[in-house]
Amino acid sequence: MMKKELPRFLYGGDYNPEQWPEETWDEDIKVFKQADINSATINVFSWALLEPQEGKYDFTKLDKIIKELTVADFDIVLATSTAAMPAWMFKKYPDVARVDYQGRRHVFGARHNFCPSSKNYRRLAKNLVEQLAKRYGDNPHIVAWHVNNEYGGNCYCEECQTEFQQWLKARYQTLDNLNHAWNMNVWSHTIHDWNEIVVPNELGDAWGPEGSETIVAGLSIDYLRFQSAQMLDLFKMEKQIIEKYDPTTLVTTNFHSLPNKMIDYQQWASAQDIISYDSYPAYDAPIYQPAFLYDLMRSLKHQPFMLMESTPSQVNWQPYSPLKRPGQMAATELQAVAHGADTVQFFQLKQALGGSEKFHGAVISHANRTDTRVFKEVAKLGHDLRKVGPVIKDSQTKARVALIFDWSNFWSFEYVDGITQDLKYVPIILDYYRQFYELNIPTDVISVDDDFRQYDLVVAPVLYMVKGGLGKKITDYVANGGNFITSFMSGMVNESDNIYPGGYPGPLKDVMGLWVEESDAILPNKDVKLTMTTGDELTGYLIADLIRLNGAHVLAEYASEFYAGTPAVTENTYSKGKAWYVGSRLDHASLRKIIMHIVDDVHLSALVKEPTELEITKRQNSAGQDIYFVLNMGKGKQPLPVEFQKGYRDLLTGDSPETMLDSWDVEILVQE
């Protein structure tokens, strides 16, 4: 059965009326309506109220909340409340609590504290969701079901260990296969019985911060795969129950973090009816970082997503939470819309009086007034979204460049022992994303399983793990006319983190036209010099690959260290396509020179002809109308590119666009 689409562009967020006297609810809703807020996410953390003791349900308050919102014509995002367990559950069933990386069983408190393998947790969650779906599944004002909340965090208990052993049996079939995959002759680790396998926590084959150090990488990576799969199985369990009673309403869960290392969102994407995402950029995060994450979320299903949470002002959990400057809130929310969001939703709609999030920003603050700066800005954004939302909703982003982000590479790359301790996956991926962001070239952020053929250029920095078949997929893509970039630390291991013998980059050697003999670790605060064949000087750091050519030609060579005069950046023509290899981590200005060479070679077009400090993106609606978002993300006064100064209309004002944009100004332009 087909799923219903969101009925309109949603503007709202998390509302927790159960924290307030019922007589305040009507006034809250009146205030929300003043800001053109049209939706509310409810029931996210209400399990203890809904089920005060096992099997005894009380929906009295939730019934009233849903009735209030329904009468007010709000669209409702109804959560299942399974992300935080009530106290009685811990007391009665201690196995529901997670065992952490240090081997400690948790007790009641906090949230995200359930064991995904606990049979008692699964049974109790199933029963609660059954009650909710049966009771509210026919309410037409519910436009999405919000399962659990921000899944994440691993468990290392005995139940998970048993389930992991069963998961491995299904994956490897025989112990010989498992021992070979994990290379278990090292350090006498050979497994002779499935029940000898133990979880890789700090007491066993892992040490240091979780996800960063391990003795057996194959074991630790498989455990991350297993935990992600266990959590996904929980999500699917809840979704299946909901769909029994409500088969047509969208079901989702909110993804979060930078990105959440413990959950493979690309593996989860197909189970989501729509992607939803919580965006809380740090105060000191570069502005291209949230843009990257929005592009990642959009690319998970190649369709618009929900911005499920953001903040109208401050957060409560960062070490420093400066106020958003005038105009900054709207600009950052519209940045998400520009990159594919079809909702703008806040946490929270009304600021809590107690608990750890009482200083987290909200639409209705502790002052409980509508003449505050934040409320006025929220209301203005609401008015703007009511005006432009129908034009924007369901419009698509067309990208000719794809950047590969892969969770197995994320996991395996940061488990590497040797060469240098400073190998961090996300910052290197962002090096390359930033280039296309600043050039205003639309970019999808895809998985290794996506179809490369729809792109003119595929960029895969530090593609350390190349699973079976991926090398051929890349080679075929280039041979058929595609263009491909990769870098140092690529093509080194298979999906079990075992080295490809015969030289790096393993299955990519032929298409890259080279092999890497050694990799030098550049010490902190040191660098290596490079010179392009054009004479331009470049600077590299972190890693310097010593490259042997096998058909490729040199774009840049090293100009310092004992390997001066040897290849550093190469280009290889392979059948109908080209492949480039970047042998060192280049600083921003240096990488720009390499990327510009490739952009020119591939004939990639930016959205604007002239260089600009403005962020410019484009969505296209079903009528074929191009919608340009022009955002000044805090850069001081910036001129509007000349090509937009005539023949365009700003959807926000209805007039011709202003030719000078101040910090945090936004224009949404269509041709007249």
C-alpha positions as CSV (number, residue, x, y, z in Angstrom):
1,M,0.0,0.0,0.0
2,M,1.3,3.4,-0.9
3,K,2.4,5.8,1.8
4,K,0.8,9.2,2.1
5,E,3.1,12.2,1.7
6,L,3.5,15.0,4.2
7,P,0.4,17.1,3.6
8,R,2.3,20.4,3.7
9,F,5.6,21.9,4.6
10,L,5.8,21.2,8.4
11,Y,6.9,24.0,10.8
12,G,6.9,22.9,14.4
13,G,8.8,20.7,16.7
14,D,8.9,18.7,20.0
15,Y,6.1,19.7,22.4
16,N,5.9,18.2,25.9
17,P,2.5,19.4,27.3
18,E,2.6,16.6,29.8
19,Q,5.2,18.7,31.7
20,W,2.6,21.5,32.1
21,P,-0.8,22.0,33.7
22,E,-3.6,21.3,31.2
23,E,-5.0,24.8,31.5
24,T,-1.8,26.2,29.8
25,W,-2.2,24.1,26.6
26,D,-4.7,26.3,24.9
27,E,-2.5,29.4,25.4
28,D,0.5,27.5,24.1
29,I,-1.3,26.6,20.9
30,K,-2.4,30.2,20.4
31,V,1.2,31.3,20.7
32,F,2.3,28.6,18.2
33,K,-0.3,29.8,15.7
34,Q,1.0,33.4,16.0
35,A,4.3,32.0,14.6
36,D,2.5,29.9,11.9
37,I,3.6,26.7,13.6
38,N,1.5,24.0,12.1
39,S,2.8,20.7,13.6
40,A,3.9,19.2,16.9
41,T,6.0,16.1,17.7
42,I,4.6,14.6,20.9
43,N,5.0,11.6,23.2
44,V,8.7,11.2,22.7
45,F,9.6,10.4,26.3
46,S,6.3,9.4,27.9
47,W,6.6,5.7,28.7
48,A,6.5,6.1,32.4
49,L,3.2,8.1,32.1
50,L,1.6,5.7,29.6
51,E,2.5,2.5,31.5
52,P,3.0,3.3,35.2
53,Q,3.2,-0.4,35.9
54,E,3.6,-3.4,33.7
55,G,0.5,-4.0,31.6
56,K,-1.4,-1.1,33.1
57,Y,-1.8,1.6,30.5
58,D,-3.1,5.1,31.0
59,F,-3.7,7.2,27.8
60,T,-5.9,9.8,29.5
61,K,-3.4,12.7,29.2
62,L,-2.2,11.7,25.7
63,D,-5.8,11.5,24.5
64,K,-6.4,15.1,25.7
65,I,-3.1,16.3,24.1
66,I,-4.0,14.7,20.7
67,K,-7.6,16.1,20.9
68,E,-6.3,19.6,21.6
69,L,-3.9,19.5,18.7
70,T,-6.5,17.9,16.4
71,V,-9.1,20.6,17.1
72,A,-6.4,23.2,16.4
73,D,-5.7,21.6,13.0
74,F,-2.1,20.7,13.9
75,D,-0.3,18.0,12.0
76,I,1.0,15.5,14.6
77,V,4.2,13.5,14.6
78,L,3.5,10.8,17.1
79,A,6.4,9.2,18.8
80,T,6.4,5.7,20.4
81,S,8.1,6.6,23.7
82,T,10.4,3.6,23.6
83,A,13.7,5.5,23.9
84,A,13.6,6.0,27.7
85,M,12.4,3.2,30.0
86,P,10.4,3.7,33.2
87,A,12.0,2.9,36.6
88,W,9.9,-0.1,37.3
89,M,11.3,-1.9,34.2
90,F,14.9,-1.7,35.5
91,K,13.8,-2.9,38.9
92,K,11.8,-5.8,37.6
93,Y,14.0,-6.8,34.6
94,P,17.6,-5.8,35.1
95,D,18.5,-7.3,31.7
96,V,16.9,-4.4,29.9
97,A,19.8,-2.2,30.9
98,R,22.8,-1.8,28.7
99,V,26.3,-3.1,29.6
100,D,28.8,-0.5,28.6
101,Y,32.2,-0.7,27.0
102,Q,33.9,-1.1,30.4
103,G,31.7,-4.1,31.2
104,R,29.4,-2.3,33.7
105,R,25.6,-3.0,33.8
106,H,23.7,0.3,33.9
107,V,20.9,1.1,36.3
108,F,17.8,3.3,35.9
109,G,18.6,6.8,34.6
110,A,19.4,8.9,31.5
111,R,18.1,7.6,28.2
112,H,19.4,5.5,25.2
113,N,20.2,3.0,27.9
114,F,18.4,-0.1,26.7
115,C,20.0,-3.4,25.5
116,P,18.9,-4.0,21.9
117,S,19.1,-7.8,22.5
118,S,17.0,-7.9,25.7
119,K,14.0,-10.1,25.2
120,N,12.2,-8.3,28.0
121,Y,12.8,-4.8,26.5
122,R,11.6,-6.1,23.1
123,R,8.5,-7.6,24.5
124,L,7.6,-4.6,26.6
125,A,8.3,-2.1,23.7
126,K,6.2,-4.3,21.4
127,N,3.3,-4.2,23.8
128,L,3.4,-0.4,24.2
129,V,3.6,0.3,20.5
130,E,0.7,-2.2,19.9
131,Q,-1.4,-0.2,22.3
132,L,-0.4,3.2,20.7
133,A,-0.9,2.0,17.1
134,K,-4.3,0.4,17.8
135,R,-5.5,3.5,19.7
136,Y,-4.3,6.3,17.3
137,G,-3.7,4.6,14.0
138,D,-6.9,6.0,12.4
139,N,-6.3,9.6,13.4
140,P,-5.8,11.6,10.1
141,H,-4.0,14.4,11.9
142,I,-1.0,12.0,12.5
143,V,1.2,12.6,9.5
144,A,4.2,10.6,10.7
145,W,5.1,8.1,13.3
146,H,8.4,8.8,15.1
147,V,9.9,5.5,16.4
148,N,12.1,5.6,19.5
149,N,14.6,8.6,19.3
150,E,18.1,9.1,18.2
151,Y,19.2,5.5,18.2
152,G,22.8,5.0,19.3
153,G,25.1,3.5,21.8
154,N,26.3,-0.1,22.0
155,C,25.7,-2.9,24.5
156,Y,28.3,-5.5,25.5
157,C,26.1,-7.8,27.7
158,E,26.0,-11.6,27.7
159,E,22.7,-11.6,25.7
160,C,24.3,-9.4,23.0
161,Q,27.3,-11.8,23.0
162,T,25.0,-14.8,22.4
163,E,23.1,-13.0,19.7
164,F,26.4,-11.9,18.1
165,Q,27.6,-15.5,18.0
166,Q,24.4,-16.4,16.1
167,W,24.7,-13.4,13.8
168,L,28.3,-14.6,13.0
169,K,27.1,-18.1,12.3
170,A,24.7,-16.7,9.7
171,R,27.4,-14.4,8.2
172,Y,30.3,-16.9,8.0
173,Q,28.6,-20.3,8.1
174,T,31.8,-22.1,9.3
175,L,34.5,-21.4,11.9
176,D,37.1,-21.8,9.2
177,N,35.5,-19.0,7.3
178,L,35.4,-16.8,10.4
179,N,39.0,-17.5,11.4
180,H,40.2,-16.8,7.9
181,A,38.2,-13.5,7.7
182,W,39.6,-12.3,11.0
183,N,43.1,-13.7,10.4
184,M,42.9,-15.4,13.8
185,N,46.2,-17.2,13.7
186,V,47.7,-13.9,14.9
187,W,48.3,-14.0,18.7
188,S,46.9,-17.5,19.0
189,H,43.3,-16.2,18.5
190,T,41.9,-19.2,16.6
191,I,38.3,-19.9,17.5
192,H,37.3,-23.6,17.8
193,D,33.8,-23.2,19.1
194,W,31.2,-20.4,18.4
195,N,30.7,-19.9,22.1
196,E,34.4,-18.9,22.5
197,I,33.7,-15.6,20.8
198,V,33.5,-12.7,23.2
199,V,32.3,-9.2,22.7
200,P,35.2,-6.7,21.8
201,N,35.0,-4.4,24.8
202,E,37.7,-2.9,27.0
203,L,38.0,-6.2,28.9
204,G,38.7,-8.2,25.7
205,D,40.2,-7.4,22.3
206,A,39.6,-3.6,22.4
207,W,41.1,-0.8,24.4
208,G,41.2,2.9,24.5
209,P,38.1,5.0,23.6
210,E,35.3,2.9,22.2
211,G,35.6,2.5,18.4
212,S,39.2,3.6,18.2
213,E,41.5,0.8,19.3
214,T,41.3,-3.0,18.8
215,I,43.4,-6.1,18.6
216,V,41.2,-7.8,16.0
217,A,39.8,-5.3,13.6
218,G,37.6,-7.8,11.8
219,L,35.9,-8.7,15.1
220,S,35.4,-5.1,16.2
221,I,34.0,-4.0,12.8
222,D,31.7,-7.0,12.7
223,Y,30.4,-6.1,16.2
224,L,29.6,-2.6,15.1
225,R,27.8,-4.1,12.1
226,F,25.9,-6.4,14.4
227,Q,24.9,-3.7,16.9
228,S,23.7,-1.5,14.1
229,A,21.7,-4.4,12.7
230,Q,20.2,-5.2,16.2
231,M,19.0,-1.6,16.6
232,L,17.6,-1.7,13.0
233,D,15.7,-4.9,13.9
234,L,14.2,-3.0,16.8
235,F,13.1,-0.2,14.6
236,K,11.6,-2.6,12.1
237,M,9.7,-4.4,14.9
238,E,8.0,-1.2,15.9
239,K,7.3,-0.2,12.3
240,Q,5.7,-3.5,11.5
241,I,3.3,-3.1,14.4
242,I,2.4,0.4,13.4
243,E,1.8,-0.6,9.8
244,K,-0.6,-3.3,11.0
245,Y,-3.0,-0.6,12.2
246,D,-1.9,2.3,10.0
247,P,-0.4,1.1,6.7
248,T,-0.3,4.5,4.9
249,T,1.3,7.0,7.3
250,L,5.0,7.7,7.1
251,V,7.2,5.9,9.7
252,T,10.7,7.3,10.6
253,T,13.2,7.7,13.3
254,N,15.5,10.7,13.8
255,F,19.1,10.4,12.8
256,H,21.6,12.6,14.6
257,S,25.2,13.5,15.3
258,L,28.3,14.0,13.0
259,P,27.3,11.4,11.8
260,N,26.4,8.9,14.5
261,K,29.4,6.5,14.3
262,M,27.6,3.6,15.8
263,I,24.6,3.4,13.4
264,D,25.1,2.8,9.7
265,Y,22.4,5.1,8.3
266,Q,23.0,3.9,4.8
267,Q,21.9,0.4,5.8
268,W,18.9,1.9,7.7
269,A,17.7,4.2,4.9
270,S,15.6,1.6,3.0
271,A,13.6,0.9,6.2
272,Q,12.7,4.6,6.6
273,D,9.7,6.0,4.8
274,I,11.3,9.4,5.0
275,I,14.7,10.4,6.4
276,S,14.5,12.6,9.5
277,Y,17.5,14.4,11.0
278,D,18.4,16.3,14.1
279,S,20.8,19.2,13.4
280,Y,22.8,20.9,16.1
281,P,26.0,22.3,14.7
282,A,28.6,23.3,17.3
283,Y,29.2,27.0,17.8
284,D,32.6,26.7,16.2
285,A,31.7,24.3,13.4
286,P,32.6,25.5,9.9
287,I,29.4,26.4,8.0
288,Y,30.0,23.7,5.3
289,Q,29.8,21.0,7.9
290,P,26.0,21.1,8.4
291,A,25.6,21.5,4.6
292,F,27.6,18.2,4.2
293,L,25.3,16.5,6.7
294,Y,22.1,17.8,5.0
295,D,23.5,16.5,1.6
296,L,24.2,13.2,3.3
297,M,20.6,12.9,4.7
298,R,19.1,13.9,1.3
299,S,21.3,11.4,-0.5
300,L,20.3,8.5,1.8
301,K,17.0,8.1,-0.2
302,H,17.7,10.7,-2.9
303,Q,14.6,12.6,-1.8
304,P,13.7,15.4,0.6
305,F,14.1,14.8,4.3
306,M,12.6,16.1,7.5
307,L,14.6,18.4,9.7
308,M,13.2,16.8,12.9
309,E,15.1,18.8,15.5
310,S,17.1,22.0,15.6
311,T,17.3,24.9,18.1
312,P,15.8,28.4,17.8
313,S,18.6,29.7,20.1
314,Q,20.9,27.8,22.4
315,V,21.6,24.2,23.2
316,N,22.2,22.9,26.7
317,W,25.0,20.4,26.1
318,Q,27.8,22.1,24.3
319,P,30.7,23.4,26.3
320,Y,29.8,26.9,25.1
321,S,26.5,28.0,23.7
322,P,26.6,31.6,22.4
323,L,23.4,33.1,21.2
324,K,22.5,32.9,17.6
325,R,23.0,36.3,16.1
326,P,20.1,38.3,14.6
327,G,19.1,36.5,11.4
328,Q,21.3,33.5,12.1
329,M,18.5,31.2,13.2
330,A,16.5,31.7,10.0
331,A,19.6,31.4,7.8
332,T,20.7,28.1,9.4
333,E,17.2,26.6,9.1
334,L,16.9,27.7,5.5
335,Q,20.3,26.2,4.8
336,A,18.7,22.8,5.7
337,V,15.8,23.6,3.3
338,A,18.2,24.6,0.6
339,H,19.9,21.2,0.8
340,G,16.7,19.2,0.8
341,A,14.6,19.6,4.0
342,D,10.8,19.7,3.6
343,T,10.2,20.5,7.3
344,V,11.7,22.9,9.9
345,Q,11.2,21.5,13.4
346,F,12.6,22.6,16.7
347,F,13.5,21.1,20.0
348,Q,11.7,22.4,21.8
349,L,8.5,24.3,21.4
350,K,8.2,25.2,25.1
351,Q,11.2,25.4,27.4
352,A,11.2,22.9,30.3
353,L,11.4,24.2,33.9
354,G,13.5,21.3,35.1
355,G,15.8,18.5,34.0
356,S,19.0,18.6,32.0
357,E,17.4,20.4,29.0
358,K,15.9,23.3,30.9
359,F,18.4,25.7,29.4
360,H,17.9,24.4,25.9
361,G,16.3,27.0,23.7
362,A,12.7,27.0,22.8
363,V,10.0,28.9,20.9
364,I,8.2,29.7,24.2
365,S,11.0,30.5,26.6
366,H,10.9,30.7,30.4
367,A,9.8,34.3,30.1
368,N,6.6,33.0,28.4
369,R,6.4,36.1,26.2
370,T,5.9,36.8,22.5
371,D,7.8,40.1,22.4
372,T,11.2,38.4,22.7
373,R,13.8,38.6,19.9
374,V,13.8,34.8,19.5
375,F,10.0,34.5,19.2
376,K,9.8,37.4,16.7
377,E,12.4,35.6,14.5
378,V,10.7,32.3,14.8
379,A,7.4,33.9,13.9
380,K,8.9,35.7,10.9
381,L,10.4,32.4,9.7
382,G,7.0,30.8,10.1
383,H,5.3,33.5,8.0
384,D,8.0,33.0,5.3
385,L,7.7,29.3,5.2
386,R,3.9,29.5,5.0
387,K,4.5,31.6,1.9
388,V,7.2,29.6,0.1
389,G,6.7,26.1,1.5
390,P,4.1,25.1,-1.1
391,V,6.6,26.0,-3.9
392,I,9.6,24.3,-2.3
393,K,8.0,21.1,-1.0
394,D,8.9,17.9,-2.8
395,S,11.4,19.7,-5.1
396,Q,14.6,17.8,-5.9
397,T,18.3,18.5,-6.0
398,K,20.2,17.5,-9.1
399,A,23.9,16.8,-8.5
400,R,26.6,15.7,-11.0
401,V,29.2,15.2,-8.3
402,A,29.1,12.4,-5.7
403,L,31.2,12.1,-2.6
404,I,31.4,8.7,-1.0
405,F,30.9,8.4,2.7
406,D,30.8,4.8,4.0
407,W,30.3,3.6,7.5
408,S,32.4,0.5,7.2
409,N,35.3,2.7,6.1
410,F,34.5,5.1,8.9
411,W,34.8,2.2,11.4
412,S,37.8,0.5,9.8
413,F,39.8,3.7,9.1
414,E,39.7,4.8,12.7
415,Y,40.8,1.3,13.9
416,V,44.1,1.5,12.0
417,D,47.1,1.0,14.2
418,G,50.4,2.2,12.8
419,I,51.6,5.0,10.5
420,T,50.0,7.8,12.5
421,Q,47.5,8.1,15.3
422,D,45.8,11.1,13.7
423,L,43.7,9.2,11.1
424,K,40.2,10.7,11.4
425,Y,37.7,9.9,8.7
426,V,35.2,12.7,8.8
427,P,37.7,15.6,8.6
428,I,39.3,14.2,5.5
429,I,35.9,13.7,3.8
430,L,35.1,17.3,4.7
431,D,38.3,18.5,3.1
432,Y,36.9,17.4,-0.3
433,Y,33.3,18.3,0.4
434,R,34.3,21.8,1.3
435,Q,35.9,22.3,-2.2
436,F,32.7,21.7,-4.0
437,Y,30.6,23.5,-1.4
438,E,32.7,26.7,-1.9
439,L,32.6,26.3,-5.6
440,N,28.8,26.1,-5.5
441,I,28.8,22.7,-7.3
442,P,25.9,20.6,-6.1
443,T,27.1,17.4,-4.5
444,D,25.4,14.2,-3.3
445,V,27.0,12.2,-0.4
446,I,26.5,8.6,-1.4
447,S,27.3,5.1,-0.3
448,V,29.5,2.6,-2.1
449,D,26.3,0.8,-3.1
450,D,24.8,3.7,-5.0
451,D,24.7,3.8,-8.8
452,F,27.8,5.8,-9.8
453,R,26.7,6.0,-13.5
454,Q,24.4,9.0,-12.8
455,Y,27.4,11.2,-11.8
456,D,30.1,12.9,-13.9
457,L,32.6,12.7,-11.0
458,V,32.8,10.3,-8.0
459,V,35.1,11.4,-5.2
460,A,36.2,8.8,-2.7
461,P,39.0,10.0,-0.3
462,V,40.6,7.5,2.1
463,L,38.6,4.6,0.6
464,Y,40.6,2.4,2.9
465,M,38.2,-0.6,2.8
466,V,37.2,-1.9,-0.6
467,K,34.7,-4.7,-0.2
468,G,34.3,-7.5,-2.7
469,G,33.1,-6.3,-6.1
470,L,33.7,-2.6,-5.3
471,G,37.0,-2.4,-7.1
472,K,35.4,-3.8,-10.3
473,K,32.5,-1.4,-9.9
474,I,34.8,1.6,-9.8
475,T,37.0,0.3,-12.6
476,D,33.9,-0.3,-14.8
477,Y,32.6,3.2,-14.0
478,V,35.8,4.8,-15.1
479,A,36.2,2.5,-18.2
480,N,32.8,3.6,-19.4
481,G,33.7,7.3,-19.2
482,G,33.3,8.1,-15.5
483,N,35.8,10.3,-13.5
484,F,37.1,9.2,-10.1
485,I,39.2,10.7,-7.4
486,T,40.8,8.8,-4.5
487,S,43.6,9.4,-2.1
488,F,46.2,8.0,0.3
489,M,45.1,5.2,2.6
490,S,42.8,3.8,-0.1
491,G,42.3,0.2,-1.5
492,M,44.2,-1.3,1.4
493,V,41.9,-3.9,3.0
494,N,38.8,-6.0,2.3
495,E,35.5,-6.0,4.2
496,S,37.2,-8.0,7.0
497,D,40.1,-5.5,7.3
498,N,42.6,-7.9,5.8
499,I,45.3,-6.4,3.6
500,Y,45.1,-6.8,-0.2
501,P,48.5,-8.3,-1.1
502,G,50.4,-7.0,-4.1
503,G,50.7,-3.4,-3.2
504,Y,48.2,-0.5,-2.5
505,P,45.7,0.5,-3.6
506,G,44.8,-3.1,-4.0
507,P,41.9,-3.6,-6.4
508,L,42.3,0.0,-7.6
509,K,45.9,-0.3,-8.8
510,D,45.0,-0.8,-12.5
511,V,42.4,2.0,-12.7
512,M,44.7,4.4,-10.9
513,G,47.7,3.4,-12.9
514,L,50.1,3.2,-10.0
515,W,51.1,1.4,-6.8
516,V,52.2,2.7,-3.5
517,E,55.4,1.4,-2.1
518,E,55.5,3.1,1.3
519,S,53.6,5.7,3.3
520,D,55.5,8.3,5.3
521,A,53.9,9.7,8.5
522,I,54.3,13.4,8.6
523,L,54.9,14.5,12.2
524,P,52.6,17.0,13.9
525,N,53.3,20.6,13.0
526,K,55.4,19.4,10.0
527,D,54.6,19.3,6.4
528,V,55.9,18.2,3.0
529,K,56.2,20.4,0.0
530,L,54.9,19.5,-3.5
531,T,55.2,21.2,-6.9
532,M,52.6,20.9,-9.7
533,T,53.7,20.5,-13.3
534,T,52.3,24.0,-13.8
535,G,54.8,25.3,-11.3
536,D,52.3,25.9,-8.5
537,E,53.6,25.0,-5.0
538,L,51.5,22.9,-2.7
539,T,51.7,21.8,1.0
540,G,50.8,18.3,2.3
541,Y,50.7,16.9,5.8
542,L,49.6,13.8,7.8
543,I,50.6,11.2,5.1
544,A,52.9,11.1,2.1
545,D,52.6,8.1,-0.2
546,L,55.6,7.0,-2.1
547,I,54.1,6.3,-5.5
548,R,55.4,4.0,-8.4
549,L,53.8,4.8,-11.7
550,N,52.2,2.2,-13.9
551,G,50.6,4.2,-16.6
552,A,49.5,7.3,-14.7
553,H,51.2,10.6,-15.3
554,V,52.3,13.2,-12.7
555,L,50.3,16.3,-11.8
556,A,52.4,17.1,-8.8
557,E,55.6,15.7,-7.3
558,Y,57.2,16.0,-3.9
559,A,59.6,18.9,-3.5
560,S,61.0,18.0,0.0
561,E,62.1,15.0,2.0
562,F,64.2,12.2,0.6
563,Y,61.4,11.4,-1.9
564,A,61.6,14.8,-3.6
565,G,61.1,14.5,-7.3
566,T,58.8,11.5,-7.0
567,P,55.0,11.4,-7.9
568,A,52.6,12.9,-5.3
569,V,49.4,13.6,-7.3
570,T,48.6,11.6,-10.4
571,E,46.2,11.4,-13.3
572,N,45.4,8.3,-15.3
573,T,43.4,7.9,-18.4
574,Y,41.7,4.5,-18.3
575,S,39.7,3.5,-21.4
576,K,37.0,6.2,-21.7
577,G,37.5,7.8,-18.3
578,K,40.0,9.3,-15.9
579,A,41.2,8.6,-12.3
580,W,43.1,10.9,-10.0
581,Y,45.2,9.9,-7.0
582,V,46.1,12.4,-4.2
583,G,49.0,11.0,-2.2
584,S,49.0,13.4,0.7
585,R,46.5,15.3,2.8
586,L,46.7,18.7,1.2
587,D,45.9,22.0,2.9
588,H,42.8,23.8,1.6
589,A,44.5,26.1,-0.8
590,S,46.6,23.3,-2.3
591,L,43.7,20.9,-2.7
592,R,41.7,23.7,-4.4
593,K,44.4,23.8,-7.2
594,I,44.0,20.1,-7.8
595,I,40.2,20.1,-7.6
596,M,40.1,23.1,-10.0
597,H,42.2,21.2,-12.5
598,I,39.8,18.3,-12.3
599,V,36.7,20.5,-12.5
600,D,38.0,22.1,-15.6
601,D,39.0,18.7,-17.1
602,V,35.5,17.2,-16.4
603,H,33.7,20.4,-17.5
604,L,31.7,20.6,-14.3
605,S,29.5,23.6,-14.0
606,A,29.0,25.7,-10.9
607,L,25.6,27.3,-10.1
608,V,27.2,30.7,-10.6
609,K,29.9,31.8,-13.0
610,E,31.7,34.2,-10.7
611,P,33.5,33.4,-7.5
612,T,31.4,34.3,-4.4
613,E,31.4,34.0,-0.6
614,L,27.7,33.3,-0.8
615,E,26.3,29.8,-0.5
616,I,24.2,29.0,-3.5
617,T,22.1,25.9,-4.0
618,K,19.3,24.8,-6.3
619,R,16.2,22.7,-6.0
620,Q,13.9,21.9,-8.9
621,N,10.1,21.4,-8.4
622,S,7.9,19.0,-10.4
623,A,7.0,21.8,-12.8
624,G,10.6,22.1,-13.8
625,Q,11.0,25.4,-12.0
626,D,14.5,26.1,-10.7
627,I,14.5,27.5,-7.1
628,Y,17.8,29.1,-6.1
629,F,18.7,29.6,-2.5
630,V,21.2,32.4,-1.9
631,L,22.5,32.5,1.6
632,N,25.0,34.7,3.4
633,M,26.2,32.5,6.2
634,G,27.7,35.2,8.3
635,K,30.3,36.5,5.8
636,G,29.6,40.2,6.2
637,K,28.1,42.2,3.3
638,Q,28.4,40.3,0.0
639,P,27.2,41.2,-3.5
640,L,24.6,39.1,-5.2
641,P,26.1,37.5,-8.3
642,V,25.4,39.5,-11.4
643,E,23.5,36.8,-13.2
644,F,20.7,36.9,-10.4
645,Q,20.4,40.7,-10.4
646,K,18.0,40.8,-13.3
647,G,15.1,38.5,-14.3
648,Y,14.7,37.0,-10.9
649,R,12.1,37.4,-8.1
650,D,12.7,36.7,-4.4
651,L,9.9,34.4,-3.2
652,L,10.4,35.8,0.4
653,T,9.6,39.4,-0.6
654,G,7.8,39.0,-3.9
655,D,10.1,41.7,-5.3
656,S,13.3,41.8,-7.3
657,P,16.3,40.6,-5.1
658,E,18.5,42.9,-3.2
659,T,21.9,43.2,-4.8
660,M,23.8,43.3,-1.5
661,L,23.3,40.7,1.2
662,D,24.2,41.4,4.8
663,S,25.3,38.6,7.2
664,W,22.6,35.9,7.6
665,D,20.5,37.4,4.7
666,V,18.7,34.8,2.6
667,E,17.0,35.1,-0.8
668,I,15.0,32.4,-2.5
669,L,15.0,33.2,-6.2
670,V,13.0,32.0,-9.2
671,Q,13.0,33.4,-12.7
672,E,10.3,35.9,-13.5
